[in-house]
């Protein structure tokens, strides 16, 4: 288990994450926004322009032991629930550092976390790249499964 970071260590990491995200934003055209949550949590969001899905927004939440990350993939399916859940479970088997899950209102999310002592610029880039790539690879297929009748015709 990772030891919890002290308040001072978290403050240093928080400033580093701000800097790293600013640099990623400046160097990648597909990143359209990086911002901080207005509430008391140490939370950022990174909004990226996609091809298959118009936008993917990744939320990063810094805790004492982990940096959690998540993105909303799609709403709850209207049909073919079992087929869609089998599809995402099979995808989970191939994922490293993230997993599909069912969240609020049965929507599909992609989530993960990394110990705070492993958070650095490369890890942030890997996290954002992994979530972005997975959403781009799976979004259209998942929507076509979960909303098949909308595509029939």
N, C-alpha and C positions, 0 to 999 in steps of 0.2 A: 504494500500500500504506500502511496506517495504521502510524504509528510505535508501537512498544510503549510502554505506560504504565510509568512507574517504579513501584517499590514504594509510594512515598508517594502517587502519583496513584491507584494501585489501591486503597489503603486509604481514601482520600477517597471514591472512587466506591462502594466496598463499603458504607461508612456511609450514603451517599446512597440506595443501592438498598434497604438495610434500612429507612430512613425512608419511602421512596416506597411500598414494598410494605406497610408497616404502615398507611399512609394509605389505600391502595387497599382493604386488608382491612377497615378501619374504615368505609369509605364504600360498599361493595358487598356486599349481602346474599348473593349467590350465591358469594362467596369464603368457603369454610369453614375454610381453614387456610393459613397461610404459615409456613414453617419453614426452618431452615438444615440443611445436611447435617452430620452429626457428624464426617465425615472431614476431612482437611486441605484438600481442594478448597474453593474459594469457590463454593458451590452452594446454591441455594434451591429450594424447591418451592412452588408455589401450587396448591392444590386447590380446584376450582370445581364447584359443583352444577349439573347440566345437566338438560335436559328429555328429549332423545332418548337421551343416554348419561348414566347416573346421575352420574358424576363424571369430570372431566377434570383431570389433574394435569400442570402445566407445570413442567419443570425448567429453571432458568436457571444457566448456568455462566460465571463471569467469568474470562477469560484476559487476557494482556497486550495483545492486539490486538482481541479480539472478546468480545461477550457472546453465547454460544450458547444456544439455547432449543429444547426438544423436548417432545413429548407422545406418548404411546402411544395409537394410535387403535383398533387391533383386532388379534386374533391372526392368525396365518397362515391364509389361506383353506383350507377343506377341498375346495372345488370351484370351478369357473369361474375359475381362476387368470388366464387370458388376458383374460377380460372384466373382471375386477376391476383388473388392472394397466393395461389400456387406460383404464378409468374414472379411476383416480388420475392417470395421465399427462395426460389431458385436463384434469383439475382443476388440475394443476401449471401448465398453460399460462395459467390465469387468476389464479393466486396471485401476490401481491407480498410479498416478504420471508420466504417460507416455501415448503417443498416436501414432498411426500409421498416417503417412502423406505421401503426394506425394511431392517429391523434384525435384532436378535437373534431367533433361531428363526423367521425369516421373517415376523415381525410387521410391521404397517404403522405407521409413525411419521410425524409431521408435525414438520419441523425447519427451523431457520433460524439466522441470526446477524446481528449488527449491529456495526459498528466501535465500540470503546469510546468514542471521542470524540463519538459521536452518541447515547449513552445518556443519557436524561433521563426525567423523570416521564411526559411525553407518549409517548415511545417505548416505555417499559415498558407503559403502558396500551394502546398500539396493538398491541404484540406479544401481550399476554395476550388482548386482544379478538379479534385475528385468529385465533389458534389456537383459542380457545373457539368462535367463530362457525363456523369451518370444520368442526370436529368435530361441532358440533350440526347443521350443514347436511348433512353427508355420512354420518354414522355409520350411520343406519338403512339407507340405500341400499346402502352397502358391505357391511354384515352380510348383507343379503338376497341380494346377489350371491355372496359368498364362502361362505355357509352356506344356500344356496337350499333344499336338501332338508329342512332343519329347519323351513322355513316353508311347505312344500307341505302341502296337506291339505284 
